[in-house]
Amino acid sequence: MELKDKIVVVTGAASGIGRALALRFSAKGAKTVVCVDLNLKGASETAEQVDGVAFEVNVGREGDIAALIDRVESDIGPIDLFCSNAGILTLGGMEVPNEDWQRIWDINVMSHVWAARHLVPRMIERGGGYLLNTASAAGLLNQVGAAPYGVTKHAAVGLAEWLALSHADQGIRVSVLCPQAVRSEMTRGHEGSVAAMDGMLEPEVVADACVRAINEETFLVLPHPEVLGYMRLKTENYDRWIGGMRKLNRIYGAG
């Protein structure tokens, strides 16, 4: 899909990958970039840079996402590309309280579900559209020291796969972004984490990879190319891969 003259929504647009995506889409000629974040001040700053609009939205609530889609489609126009990018990191394992598991589940998984639920039928009715869902390399591999993050990102990848295989014939295109460490508010203070083993990318590099994937309608976006090799090792010998991850857990994990 070409981005010129398209109406694009980006969640988590106040900083990091979201802000870089908004700037890149604008540079590629998007008609309107809608910058969405719980941090309205940050989203507004991004919107000012792209001559777009900003909305304060809690993506952990279905009603907020439904209202966002309704407002954009009624006041601005049909959404061509929806980037469900907002996400959070929760560290720990089985001891993480239920309410924290539920919060990360709602933000990292259900926000993608709700966006698709309220937007895909509209896109199908008008002949197609594009979803870019931000997951993580943790959704293909896992995340040492952060069970809630690894689990929810696996679910996010699974949902993106399901949307792609179920709605491609109806004109819906899907890409899922799976980077390792990217310099952002989420990774601040985690520069020495296992996710940064292959380097911490700048958000602009990740945004460029997303633009290429959207142009080529590529499903899996891997700004860190090493991840593909790790995936192959995992599928070739699962037990050996688990053994390797155990070693990383001893170095980087919480237990």
N, C-alpha and C positions, 0 to 999 in steps of 0.2 A: 504494500500500500504506500502510495506517495503521501507525504504529510502536507503538501501545499494546499491551502484553502480548507483544511480540515478543522473541525471543532474537537478539541482534546480536553479531557479531564485528567488531572494528576492529583492523587491523594498523597499526603505526606510531603507537600510541596514547599514547606517552610524552610527546608534545608536539605543537605546531603543529596542522595540520588534524586529525590523528587524535584528539588530546585534545579539540578543539572538537566533533568529531563525537560522541564518546562522551558528552560533557556534554549536547549537544543531544538525542541519542536518549533519554538518561535523563529529561530534562525533558519529553519527549513521552510518557513512560510506558512505555518499553521494560521488559520483565520482567527481563531480565538483559543487561548490557553486558559482553562479554568483551574485556578490554584487552590487546592483544598487542604486544610490542616486544622487540627484542634488548636494550634497556635495561629490565631488569626493575624497577629502582627507579622509573624514570619511569612505567612502565606501572602499577605498584602504587599510585603517588600518584594517577594518574587513576582507577583502580578504587576507591580510597577515596572519591573525590568523587562517584562514581555508585553506590556500594554494589554494585559489580560484582566481577569476579574478574580476576586478571592472570596472564599466562603469558609466559615468556621463550621466544621463537621466533626463529630465523633464517629469514626468508622466502626466502632464497637457497638453501635446501635443501628438496627435495621431501619428504623424510622428516619434517622438522619440521612442515610444513604438514599432511601426512596425519595425523600423530600429534595435532596440535591439533584437527583436525576430529573424529577418533575420540573424543578425550577429552571435548570439549564435548558431542557428541551422546550419549555414553554417561552422562556425569555430570550434565549440566545439562539437555539437551533438544535437540530438532531446531532447527538454525540456520535462522532465517527470513531474515536479511539478513547477507551477508558483505561487509564493506568492505575490499577489497584496496587499502590506502592507502599502505603503506610504499614508499619509493623513495629513490634517491640521485641526486646530481648529479656527473657527471664532466666536467671541462672538457678542451678540446683537440680535436685533429682526428685525422688518420691516424697521427700519431706516438704516440698513446696505446697503451701496451703491451697485448698480447693478454689478459693476465690481468685488466686493468682493464676491457676491453671485455666479457670473460666475466662479471665480477662484476656490472656494471651490467645486463647482459642478464638474468642470473638473477634479480636483484631487481626490475627495472622491468618485465620481461616474463614470465619463466617463473613467477614467484610467482603471477601471475594465471592462467596455464595450470594450474598445479598445484592451485590452489584450486578452479578449475572442474572439473578432472579428478576430484577426490576428493569434491566436494560436489554438483555438478549432478545426477549420477545419483540421489543420495538425494533431492534436491528433486523431481525428476521423479516418482519413485516415490510421494511423498506429495502430489503435485498441484501443486507449484510452489514458488517461492522467489525471492529477489532478490539480485542482485549489483551492488554499487557499486564500480567500479574507478577509482582515481585515475590519470589520465594527466597531461596538461598542454596548454596552448595550443601548446606546442612540438610536440605530436603532430598538430596540425592545420595548423600553419604551419611552424616550425622553430626552432632555437635557435642564434643567432649565437655562435660561439666554443665550442660544446659539441656536437660531432658525436655522441658516444656518447649523450648525453641526448636530442637531437632524434630520432635513429634509434630508440632504444628506446621513446620515447613515441609515435612513429608506429606502431610495432608494437603497443603497448598499445591504441591506439585501434582498430586493425584487428582485434585479437582481440575487443574488446568488441562491435564491429559484427557479427562472425561469430557470437558467442554469441547476440546479440539476434535475428539473422535465422534462426538454426538451431533455437533452442529456445523461441521465443515461443509456438508452438502447444502446447508441453508445459508451459506455465505459468511459464516462467522469464522474469523481467523483469530488464533490465539498464540501468544508467545509467553514463555515463562522465564523470568530472569533468575539465574542461580549463581551469583558471585560468591567468592570467599570474602575476605575482609575488604571493606570500602571505607574510606575516611568519612566519618559522619558523627553525629551526636551519639548514635548507638554504639559505635566502636571506640568512643573517647575513653581512654583509660584501659583499653584492651589491646593496645598495640603489640603486646607480647603474647597474645593468645594463639592457640593452634590454628585458628582461621587465618592468621596473618603469616603463616609459614612461607607462603609463596608470594609474599608482598602485599601491602595494602594499597589498593588502587584509589586514584582520585575519582570522585563522582563523575567528572566530565568524561573520563575514559569509559565508564560504564554506560553513560548516556549515548556515547557514540556507538557502542556495541548494540544498544537497543534500537537505535535508528536503523542500523544496517539490517538487523533482524526483521524489523517491521517492513522495510523496503523489499526484502527478499522473502517475507512471510515465512521465516524460520521459527520453528517451535521453541527450541532450547537455546537460550542465550547464555553463553559461558565466557564472561570477560576474562576469567582466569582459565586459560586453555588446559592447565594441568588437571582440572577437575575431570575432564573426559578420560584421562588415563586412570585416575582413581576409580572412576565408575567401571572401567573395563577390568581392573584388578578385582573389584568387588564381585562382579558377575562371573569371573573366571574361577575364583576359589573363595567362596564366602567365608569359610573357616579361617583361611590364611588372612583374609582382610580383617576379620574380627580380631585376630591375633595382633595385627599391626595397630589397630585402633586401641587395643588394650595397652600397648606400649605408650601410645600418645596419652592415654588416660593417666598412666603413672606419672607422666611428666607434667601435663597441663590440667588434669582433672581435679575435682574436689574430693575424690575418694577412691 
